[in-house]
Amino acid sequence: MASDEPPVIVIGAGIAGACCAHALAADGRAVVVIDENEPGSGCSYGNAGQFNLGTTLPIALPGMWRQVPKWLADPLGPLAVRWPYLPRAAPWLLRWLWESRRARASRHSLALQALMAPCHDAYRAMLGPEAAGLLVQSGHLHVWERAHQTDGDRLSLAMLADKGVHPQPLDAGAIREIEPALAPIYQRGLFFPGNGFTTNPARLVQTILRRSGATLRAERALGFERQNNEIKAVRTNAGTIPCAGVVIAAGHASRELAAGLGLRVPLEVERGYHAMLPTPGVSLRVPVSNNEHTFVATPMEHGLRFAGTVEIAGTAPPPDWRRSDILLTHATRMLPGLNTATPSRWMGFRPSFPDSLPAIGRVPGLSNAIAAFGHGHYGISLSPMTARIVADLVAGRPPAIDPLPYRPTRF
Ligand SMILES: Cc1cc2nc3c(=O)[nH]c(=O)nc-3n(C[C@H](O)[C@H](O)[C@H](O)COP(=O)(O)OP(=O)(O)OC[C@H]3O[C@@H](n4cnc5c(N)ncnc54)[C@H](O)[C@@H]3O)c2cc1C
């Protein structure tokens, strides 16, 4: 490659952009990452930090819609909708229902696994010695207060078995052995021994970016200059940056940017919340998913984080901090002796497609513009493999895995 070749520009310095920058730079490309905000300060800041080796399922599952009225009616429930936004979200929600049918959900589940499975090793490779303290492979505990399995539980287990994932089933005693800090109220559990987490999602992004050697520019991408079927430059609030290619990894804002290139996608924002306790007074050995209230408790560098819930409201309204407080209410029941003093609260925009898969691939009609966005609930788990596919496409190599399930034009 000629040394005076313009850089590949990655738009967005979240986990997706950081991993893409790293993979492209490892291929010998000059890379410029543009983001007017601090790296890792978007949705990648406040998540639960879990990375799964294919052990999670798409969010839209068969029969799940039956739970929606109950969730919406419960003021402490995991789902909220701001009704004025409903007409805008309706097409996405209908597509979500369509994607929840068994055959489709099973296909999405396998496609998620293909993207997730290698993430731990990929992070280790990207982080080198800096993985120590930042990545923990402790396994992940899921717990239920009810002893019986619902049809949905049985279906989830069957879908996991279909991809060769067989978590350890646990009774009340075994749960307490793995995590003694939990209240003795949980009757049933599952343990996923291979899963892990990051102790600081923002630091994860920043470390990967720094180690990539990419140049960071604190600018906002506004549009593109194209000639025939090529992007020649990215226009920003500070000027124009010539480029050899562009990767759109701007989280929820990718929808607008992609639309500017003629690619229209049903990318919706699922707002999620966390509450973080700096001095929780109890410590967890492993992250715990509370499966009845659908949130995760993760022991992080700066305290104990409770993250989850979905709010459909778009990006405009201010956060509803009651959603963070709900997490603390559940956490107090979960962990006796929890010190809930001085919590910090956070809200982030999950960039989500109805099928829980990201958009990875070339933007139609352009030889050098690539989509790498829409990682929804699983951006930490999915971004390393996303980046490998992006680097393969830029290099003209056959992609590491079949990219068809993630094509940006699938809707
Ligand atoms: C409560 C919660 C818990 C979660 N838990 C987990 C978990 O345990 N495991 C997991 O795998 N995932 C989890 N997720 C999902 C994960 O956080 C997201 O999938 C991931 O952070 C998305 O990363 P991103 O890089 O696409 O977006 P972001 O992190 O939002 O980054 C996008 C970046 O693009 C920048 N940008 C936007 N527009 C422009 C522009 N025009 N020009 C330049 N830059 C721009 C933004 O400033 C931002 O920095 C969770 C999410 C939430 C909300």
The ligand as a MOL file (V3000), in Angstrom:
LIG
                    3D

  0  0  0     0  0            999 V3000
M  V30 BEGIN CTAB
M  V30 COUNTS 53 58 0 0 0
M  V30 BEGIN ATOM
M  V30 1 C -28.2810 -1.0680 29.9030 0
M  V30 2 C -27.4560 -1.7270 28.8290 0
M  V30 3 C -26.7740 -2.9070 29.1150 0
M  V30 4 C -26.0160 -3.5490 28.1190 0
M  V30 5 N -25.2920 -4.6530 28.4330 0
M  V30 6 C -24.5560 -5.2820 27.4970 0
M  V30 7 C -23.7770 -6.4270 27.8150 0
M  V30 8 O -23.7220 -6.8510 28.9590 0
M  V30 9 N -23.0860 -7.0380 26.8200 0
M  V30 10 C -23.1120 -6.5800 25.5320 0
M  V30 11 O -22.4970 -7.2050 24.6660 0
M  V30 12 N -23.7980 -5.4510 25.2040 0
M  V30 13 C -24.5180 -4.8010 26.1450 0
M  V30 14 N -25.2400 -3.6770 25.8370 0
M  V30 15 C -25.2330 -3.2060 24.4510 0
M  V30 16 C -23.9720 -2.4230 24.1060 0
M  V30 17 O -23.7270 -1.4500 25.0870 0
M  V30 18 C -24.1650 -1.7680 22.7320 0
M  V30 19 O -24.5090 -2.7390 21.7850 0
M  V30 20 C -22.8670 -1.0970 22.2670 0
M  V30 21 O -22.3670 -0.2260 23.2440 0
M  V30 22 C -23.0800 -0.3280 20.9660 0
M  V30 23 O -21.8130 0.1760 20.6020 0
M  V30 24 P -21.6090 1.1670 19.3850 0
M  V30 25 O -20.1530 1.3640 19.2330 0
M  V30 26 O -22.3880 0.6610 18.2100 0
M  V30 27 O -22.3690 2.5070 19.8220 0
M  V30 28 P -21.8910 3.7070 20.8530 0
M  V30 29 O -21.1550 3.1620 22.0200 0
M  V30 30 O -23.1260 4.4690 21.1110 0
M  V30 31 O -20.8660 4.5100 19.9910 0
M  V30 32 C -21.2610 5.2840 18.8810 0
M  V30 33 C -20.3520 6.4900 18.8290 0
M  V30 34 O -20.6320 7.1780 17.6060 0
M  V30 35 C -20.5010 8.5550 17.8500 0
M  V30 36 N -21.2200 9.2950 16.8140 0
M  V30 37 C -22.5500 9.4050 16.6450 0
M  V30 38 N -22.8180 10.1740 15.5760 0
M  V30 39 C -21.6260 10.5610 15.0660 0
M  V30 40 C -21.2520 11.3770 13.9670 0
M  V30 41 N -22.1590 11.9510 13.1610 0
M  V30 42 N -19.9280 11.5720 13.7370 0
M  V30 43 C -18.9800 10.9920 14.5260 0
M  V30 44 N -19.2980 10.1970 15.5740 0
M  V30 45 C -20.6080 9.9920 15.8340 0
M  V30 46 C -21.0660 8.7430 19.2540 0
M  V30 47 O -20.5760 9.9420 19.8390 0
M  V30 48 C -20.5870 7.4810 19.9460 0
M  V30 49 O -19.3750 7.6970 20.6610 0
M  V30 50 C -25.9760 -3.0000 26.8080 0
M  V30 51 C -26.6420 -1.8090 26.5390 0
M  V30 52 C -27.3580 -1.1640 27.5470 0
M  V30 53 C -28.0470 0.1400 27.2310 0
M  V30 END ATOM
M  V30 BEGIN BOND
M  V30 1 1 1 2
M  V30 2 1 2 3
M  V30 3 2 2 52
M  V30 4 2 3 4
M  V30 5 1 4 5
M  V30 6 1 4 50
M  V30 7 2 5 6
M  V30 8 1 6 7
M  V30 9 1 6 13
M  V30 10 2 7 8
M  V30 11 1 7 9
M  V30 12 1 9 10
M  V30 13 2 10 11
M  V30 14 1 10 12
M  V30 15 2 12 13
M  V30 16 1 13 14
M  V30 17 1 14 15
M  V30 18 1 14 50
M  V30 19 1 15 16
M  V30 20 1 16 17
M  V30 21 1 16 18
M  V30 22 1 18 19
M  V30 23 1 18 20
M  V30 24 1 20 21
M  V30 25 1 20 22
M  V30 26 1 22 23
M  V30 27 1 23 24
M  V30 28 2 24 25
M  V30 29 1 24 26
M  V30 30 1 24 27
M  V30 31 1 27 28
M  V30 32 2 28 29
M  V30 33 1 28 30
M  V30 34 1 28 31
M  V30 35 1 31 32
M  V30 36 1 32 33
M  V30 37 1 33 34
M  V30 38 1 33 48
M  V30 39 1 34 35
M  V30 40 1 35 36
M  V30 41 1 35 46
M  V30 42 1 36 37
M  V30 43 1 36 45
M  V30 44 2 37 38
M  V30 45 1 38 39
M  V30 46 1 39 40
M  V30 47 2 39 45
M  V30 48 1 40 41
M  V30 49 2 40 42
M  V30 50 1 42 43
M  V30 51 2 43 44
M  V30 52 1 44 45
M  V30 53 1 46 47
M  V30 54 1 46 48
M  V30 55 1 48 49
M  V30 56 2 50 51
M  V30 57 1 51 52
M  V30 58 1 52 53
M  V30 END BOND
M  V30 END CTAB
M  END
